[in-house]
Amino acid sequence: MALSGVSTICLSGMESFAAIPKGSRKIKAGNNMVILFQGDSITDGNRGRNADLNHIMGHGYAFSIAGRLGADFPEKKMIFYNRGISGNKVNDLAKRWQTDTLDLKPDVLSILVGINDAASVVFQREPVISVEKYEELYQSLLDQTLLKFPNVLFVLCEPFILKVGKVKDNWDSFSADIEKRQAIVRKLSLKYNAVYVGFQDVFNKACEKAPAVYWMWDGVHPTVPGHELMAREWMKQVDSRIRF
Amino acid sequence: MALSGVSTICLSGMESFAAIPKGSRKIKAGNNMVILFQGDSITDGNRGRNADLNHIMGHGYAFSIAGRLGADFPEKKMIFYNRGISGNKVNDLAKRWQTDTLDLKPDVLSILVGINDAASVVFQREPVISVEKYEELYQSLLDQTLLKFPNVLFVLCEPFILKVGKVKDNWDSFSADIEKRQAIVRKLSLKYNAVYVGFQDVFNKACEKAPAVYWMWDGVHPTVPGHELMAREWMKQVDSRIRF
């Protein structure tokens, strides 16, 4: 991954937040940098739950990203954690934030959450996490993290859907809900000067080349090529903010 | 993946084999091309055993390759199968060759097997698969496949080790044995005009950048960055033989 040459971008309308360093947020990758992936099943990828090094990153975008960065920069000895758990909503992340995030001391924290929150509204599954609750809890997670690690770089990943399966069957309510959560993630990205990874647009564009089901077999979970698109977009966006 | 521009390579000393087409073996990737990965735990990658599309490729080089090709060439609708099974030796592959290979009608068949065969000799685990038996059975698998699919492209992957863990503890016997199996895979690659993927050299060179344990945590199983190196080498070698 070459240096991107992108200098500081001043985001107009960015709300002030005491703990965010002013100016450049392009960070230098030091040795033993910790990159942590948090989220639901899309991040989980059936990762191993023990120390068995065969399976710790799951099969998904987190595996692909860890492999690429680890292969390109072995001298950096980057440390990758996957703490995605299938079925999680933002309130589930909140419950395990101390052990599964703060205790791991992330330098880069990538979060992808929201699809189960949207489903809780669409299918009225308790506990229902409304859009408002989602924003409140999400922001609380970021605040807790910044309080302990003022220099953490957040990578906020947009939740996404495609018109397949149960998502298709409930398209109007699903798309209306997820769009609101996407707007929240965009808003928080600006507020916290985070890297924003806009997956929805990536998948929408991919659907010009192959049907939605090719990229996301049930409208929610990416296929193997779908995860590859995610890994590429994540790398592209993060590359503009980290100097490896 | 760009066209490589590599034209037919005439391998001197290649033994004749009736079913192998003479001349160019650079094949054109048609629609619905079937790419099958066969092997042991390194290929398996804890892949799902059912039709659940979340986990079918496991976490390893097969996942990374399928993702890249699938993302780059969606219009080709390539079909990827992973049939690696943890602990398998070449005799285990033989037992399930019909259902797990021939029945899947591969256009490209990638095989990585040999480390458990070597371990059976080093640790005298029954059934011990000697080097001679390995060659005989391996060749028989290729012959069976060619008989049914004369145009199949074999991708023969070199088994490998690094000096870590139990491999290190038994280095002399392990390295002496695996070198013989590597020579067999090279020989069969020439004989069957296969793509040869020389992983050992890739890992040896990687060890100039980071310790062996960084790439292969127990001397046998690649780490996440190790799998990435495998995927890259596989793609590089196959790219010279398939026109996508």
Interface residues (C-beta under 8 A of the other chain):
Chain A: S41 G45 N46 R47 G48 L53 N54 H55 I56 M57 G58 H59 F63 S64 A66 G67 R68 G70 A71 P74 E75 K77 F80 A206 K209 A210 Y214 W217 D218 H221 T223 V224 P225 H227 E228 L229 A231 R232
Chain B: S41 G45 N46 R47 G48 L53 N54 H55 I56 M57 G58 H59 F63 S64 A66 G67 R68 G70 A71 P74 E75 K77 F80 A206 K209 A210 Y214 W217 D218 H221 T223 V224 P225 H227 E228 L229 A231 R232
